[in-house]
Amino acid sequence: MLPPLIIETKDLSKVYGEQRALDGVNLQVAPGAIGLLGPNGAGKSTFMKCLLQLHPITSGSARLLGREVGREGREIRKRVGYTPEQDCHIPGMVGCEYATYCAQLSGLPFQAARQRAHEMLDFVGMGQERYRKIDTYSTGMKQRLKLAQAIVHDPEIVFLDEPTNGLDPRGQAQILELIQSLWRKYGITVVLSSHLLQDVDSICDQIIIIARGKVLVHDTLENLKARRRGAAEVVVAERHQELQAACGQEGWACELLPNGHLKVEHKCDSLNPLLKVLDRLKLAPLEIMPSPNALEETFVQALELSHAAA
Amino acid sequence: MPLHDISYQHWDGSHLGIWRRRLVIARAGVAACLQIRGMRHMVVMCWFAALLMATLLFLVGQLLVADSVVVLWAGNLNPQLQTFVRLLTTWLEQHPEISVRTTQNILFHYFGIYLLPISIFALGTAIPLLVTRDLASNAIIIYSSKALNRGDYLLGKFSTAFGLLSLTWLGPVCAAWFAGNLVAPDWRFFWHSRAALGHTLVFGLATLVVLSLLALGVSSLSSKEKSTPVFWYLWWILGGVVAPIAAHTQPWLRHVSFNYNLDQLALAIFRPAEDIRIAQENIPLLGDMLKNIPAETLAALSAPPLIGASIGLGLMLLLAVTIVNRKVKPE
């Protein structure tokens, strides 16, 4: 049996004055970790805000969690979490007070709200700083708090708009790890909007690419990678030229990348032919990365097609 | 150890209704206002005034019954004064519906009017905490992403202002009425003073709604926390300066002052001039003394036609609602 659809849109459009931010978006999205990709100004945030009813829809229709967006806003948002891109804290409040307040706004009674707030602050890795005023927080703490307020009421789906913005690499990795666990461990659907491909690549299993207000690609990451299965990146410690020559004999394009890796376009569904070549050369690879940059290439290709069509 | 080892727990309790969620906003707003030390002082001052009013009502109540503590004390002070008070109280005892009603109606009219400026000042202090701060910090988007809509948010913020005014004005006034009559010599005082309470509630609720909406409008004018209280105080002070000057030149201009319009509303509801006339005509001795009140003063206390004040307040409320509607959006 197919899983129930979590997001459904039909000819969804949003117009700001002369600008068409969303242009007839048709989507049917199943639960999972969904990556929303697109260049800046593509319409990713607008798409999320229309679903959350923060912006009214100009035309078309949308359903979130099986309910009609625009008619059942409160009921939908009771089951949805959201972290906006920009800072949105209430000045003067301390962290745990803020998380408790957000839980209460979502309808949790005070005792439950306070307990959940502390649990979620533990979950996002906030320690004693939860008792400090938010105004004194670093960017990383604010991002963690934003995530905590989005999940404090135990939503079924959580929309995250650029959640790793302004974080150092370690902070980014920690936040991404938390986000990944939401779907994989706890079954909360995640919609991650980002322009950072590696963020989406590392945690999402479905990809939606939006540009100029239109959906260019909607598929699983697995399928997208399968489309680019005929390429691999090989890391070898020595004999690069020998491997390049052997690939050339097979009729495969082989390029030495600036990082010392060899990119091989073997055009096969599996890595077996490439492994045979390596075996024949008695060359032990340090690492083989199948379909490297599949997402990036798909993304660039989709954008190029979109520009050409425009 | 990975951070998410502290596992996530699902929650399956029942959600609070929408009115409880609105109340959460109002309660948090009032709590934030009370964190300001000056605000706490003002609240204490208002309740202290209520205590004084209750004491005054106790003394007045004692004057209205024979052989009360005050009458005995007056006798100790001056036997002639005691005779005078005895004569007065004998009559008053026979007509409590006039004496209690009249006295308390006049007292509560003035108490309400004189306590109001403290509340208007307190509201000015609270104005940045209503909408201004949320506009500055983008917090409105957080409210809008929860199980609330813009109307719920605004209702919550309106209730914050309403709650604060209840704490500094309506609460103390009603408490003074209750405490004053509780210590009165006769339980019937509660019944005979019902008009004073009724007028206070009608005027109080109308004033609270008007001031709360105006405060919401001013609070939405800007996202700068220092600007919005200045707008509020300027409007209040300029209105207070303009109204008396305009009385001699352009009388309609008086209605730019919300305070003037509210004073007119109070006169129309409490009608103190009528009570003074009743006292003049019916209460011996004291009535004769009240006849010395100049005719102009009595005319100024007469119920005015409310059309000007209604239009003035109506336009102000329309302006406030328009500002809120234009400025307070999820983004």
Chai-1 contact restraints between the chains, C-beta under 6 A:
chainA,res_idxA,chainB,res_idxB,connection_type,confidence,min_distance_angstrom,max_distance_angstrom,comment,restraint_id
A,L52,B,S145,contact,1.0,0.0,6.0,A-B,restraint_1
A,L54,B,S144,contact,1.0,0.0,6.0,A-B,restraint_2
A,L54,B,P330,contact,1.0,0.0,6.0,A-B,restraint_3
A,G73,B,N149,contact,1.0,0.0,6.0,A-B,restraint_4
A,R74,B,A147,contact,1.0,0.0,6.0,A-B,restraint_5
A,R77,B,A147,contact,1.0,0.0,6.0,A-B,restraint_6
A,K78,B,A147,contact,1.0,0.0,6.0,A-B,restraint_7
A,Y82,B,S145,contact,1.0,0.0,6.0,A-B,restraint_8
A,P84,B,I141,contact,1.0,0.0,6.0,A-B,restraint_9
A,Q86,B,N138,contact,1.0,0.0,6.0,A-B,restraint_10
A,C88,B,N138,contact,1.0,0.0,6.0,A-B,restraint_11
A,C88,B,A139,contact,1.0,0.0,6.0,A-B,restraint_12
A,C88,B,I141,contact,1.0,0.0,6.0,A-B,restraint_13
A,C88,B,I142,contact,1.0,0.0,6.0,A-B,restraint_14
A,I90,B,A139,contact,1.0,0.0,6.0,A-B,restraint_15
A,P91,B,R133,contact,1.0,0.0,6.0,A-B,restraint_16
A,P91,B,S137,contact,1.0,0.0,6.0,A-B,restraint_17
A,Y101,B,A28,contact,1.0,0.0,6.0,A-B,restraint_18
A,Q104,B,V24,contact,1.0,0.0,6.0,A-B,restraint_19
A,L105,B,K146,contact,1.0,0.0,6.0,A-B,restraint_20
A,S106,B,K146,contact,1.0,0.0,6.0,A-B,restraint_21
A,S106,B,A147,contact,1.0,0.0,6.0,A-B,restraint_22
A,G107,B,H15,contact,1.0,0.0,6.0,A-B,restraint_23
A,G107,B,L16,contact,1.0,0.0,6.0,A-B,restraint_24
A,G107,B,R21,contact,1.0,0.0,6.0,A-B,restraint_25
A,G107,B,A147,contact,1.0,0.0,6.0,A-B,restraint_26
A,P109,B,L16,contact,1.0,0.0,6.0,A-B,restraint_27
A,A112,B,G13,contact,1.0,0.0,6.0,A-B,restraint_28
A,R116,B,W11,contact,1.0,0.0,6.0,A-B,restraint_29
A,E119,B,Q9,contact,1.0,0.0,6.0,A-B,restraint_30
A,D122,B,I6,contact,1.0,0.0,6.0,A-B,restraint_31
A,F123,B,I6,contact,1.0,0.0,6.0,A-B,restraint_32
A,F123,B,Y8,contact,1.0,0.0,6.0,A-B,restraint_33
A,G125,B,L3,contact,1.0,0.0,6.0,A-B,restraint_34
A,D154,B,H10,contact,1.0,0.0,6.0,A-B,restraint_35
A,D154,B,W11,contact,1.0,0.0,6.0,A-B,restraint_36
A,Q174,B,L3,contact,1.0,0.0,6.0,A-B,restraint_37
A,L178,B,H4,contact,1.0,0.0,6.0,A-B,restraint_38
A,S181,B,H4,contact,1.0,0.0,6.0,A-B,restraint_39
A,Y186,B,Y8,contact,1.0,0.0,6.0,A-B,restraint_40
